[in-house]
Amino acid sequence: MKMRFPYIYQLIVSFLLVILTILIITAASLFHFGRTQLLDKVQDNFFHYAELIEEAEGDPEKLDSYNQIFEDQHIKYGIFDREGMLKYPRTVNNVQVRLSEEEETTLREGDALLLQIETNDLRGNNEETALIYVPVLNENGSYEGFIGIGRPVSHIEVQMDELKQNMFRAFLFSTVIAVMISILLSYYLVKRVNRLSKASRKVATGDYDIYIDHSNRDEIDRLSADFNKMIKALKEWRREVLHLEDLRKSFMQDVAHEMRTPLTTINGLLEGLEYGVFNDQQELRSIQLMRKETTRLIRLVNENLDYENIQSNQIILKKNYFPLNEALAETTEQLRGVAEDSNNEIIIKEGMEDITVYADFDRFKQIIVNLLKNAIQFTTDGKIFIEAIQTQEITKITIADTGVGMTEEEMENIWDRYYKADVSRKNTKYGESGLGLPIVKQLVELHDGDIKVTSELGKGTTFTIIFPRVKTKEET
């Protein structure tokens, strides 16, 4: 089992590691810089002291006074001849500084030897010392010896220790501040993440009335914005699902009613035929009635199958150019008797002989049939007009009726599956499924076309369909 490590602690550790790494690098750099500055200062002081000693020009009183001052600072100096023998101050033992050939050459050329660490001091004592050597030249510029100035490394390290202590105190203080900043930043970030987490849990319980305030500062704000978009989409999806569920229930009730009526009729007629209760004329009428009711059932099933096939992209269109009048003639002839039952007249505008449509012929007829059936269903003692125009890019067909018309709300919903604009007519033989117009819209979109509707209550409805006449790249 993996050990849990809360996100806030992960952030705190991450911030601390970053800040401490920066502090350590900064402290090391500052310490190195401070150490270099200290050694440079020591070296500069030594050169200054060497100038004072050289200016004394061997005056014993001045040299003795310098010697006393330097001793108080634990600084030792000496004046040496060309062989490195100590000339001043005098000591019991002869003291000689042995230089390498390279160092001696540097001094003879008039250049000083910069600060270096040696194991012995200028008096020959075994003590680690920081030393410089400055050449002594006469008036003619000839090399006569050198001045050596040194100080025990232990006394320099005291200053180094003070620098280390100051750096450590600054590092400790910075670490405390870093911990506080890390905790505050982590708490701030985790608080924003927890807000998202809390909102997600509410959504998981079905609460979609949530909005997370945000700006546009960083990724968390963008995540909050995406979260709000997701909630809005889920809310709309849920509303749509509930709407479709209501329509589905209504549809199932309608289908049950529509199927029960013809099935009951067919069953009764079959029972009458079985027991021979009908005469010859009644038998023929019974068979015709059963065929009529069976046709209704087949139409209901086919419309549902069509819709599902379109939704699942199982419809394959066979597009061709064909005369519009040919398709309209077949369609109107098929529905003319139905229109006359409602005392309606289908009128096709003249002058459309040269208009062609680029579409699947059978599916085009299905579109026109469904639209005409819809017009007939909602029109009584009226007219249904069909007209079309054509350009190089499109064929536009208009089907207008003088029927009852629709409200704005009805026009928004007519493309929904199972929706019926007039529930009082839901039992008519033309509008039992509520799938006619949704099928029309799906088929038009499969043709890369467009369909629009305008309507006015009491005056009628107009459907406008646009079919492209240009082949797509896939078709060519």
Secondary structure, 3 states (H helix, E strand, C coil): CCCCCCHHHHHHHHHHHHHHHHHHHHHHHHHHHHHHHHHHHHHHHHHHHHHHHHHCCCCHHHHHHHHHHHHHCCCEEEEEECCCEEEECCCCCCCECCCCHHHHHHHHCCCCEEEEEECCCCCCCCCCEEEEEEEEECCCCCEEEEEEEEEEHHHHHHHHHHHHHHHHHHHHHHHHHHHHHHHHHHHHHHHHHHHHHHHHHHHHCCCCCCCCCCCCCCHHHHHHHHHHHHHHHHHHHHHHHHHHHHHHHHHHHHHHHHHHHHHHHHHHHHHHHHCCCCCHHHHHHHHHHHHHHHHHHHHHHHHHHHHHHHHCCCCCCCEEEEEHHHHHHHHHHHHHHHHHHCCCEEEECCCCCCCEEEEEHHHHHHHHHHHHHHHHHCCCCCEEEEEEEECCCEEEEEEEECCCCCCHHHHHHCCCCCCCCCHHHCCCCCCCCCCHHHHHHHHHHHCCCEEEEEEECCCEEEEEEEEECCCCCCCC
